[in-house]
Amino acid sequence: MAEVKLKKLKRAELLEMMIGFSQEAEEAKKHEEELKKQLEEEKIALQQEMAKERAQMLKNFEEEKAEMRQKFAEQKEQMQEKFDKDIEGLKARHEREMKAKDEEVDKKLKAIEKSGTLAEAVLNITGMMEKAQESIDLYTSKMQERADGRDSQGNR
């Protein structure tokens, strides 16, 4: 049907029609090029915007990372201070306990030394007592002998 209508048209009409189609095609091409250009510009703008956002995100990330490192360093320092304080306290406690144990050991050693001295004293006293007993025995025997001798002399 479209072919029949075209056959009935005159050359001038056909030429006008072709010129119209040609103009429409050129306008469509221009429009297509404008759209491509606009698309390319939007693509570049989006890429730039994404690059800016990425740069901003990297900057924020670096700032947050530095902030976290700072907080970590502060926490580490606080924990180290607490650890050092605890260690100092434990060392002081250990020193006190060791001093108390040393004093206790010294007391026990002195008691042992005294007991040794006391044992020696007891032995000496026992020896002295034995000597005293021997002296008493000797004295009594001498006295007995004298008494016996006097009796024998007095009876004469």
Helices and strands as residue ranges (DSSP letters): H 2-8, H 11-154
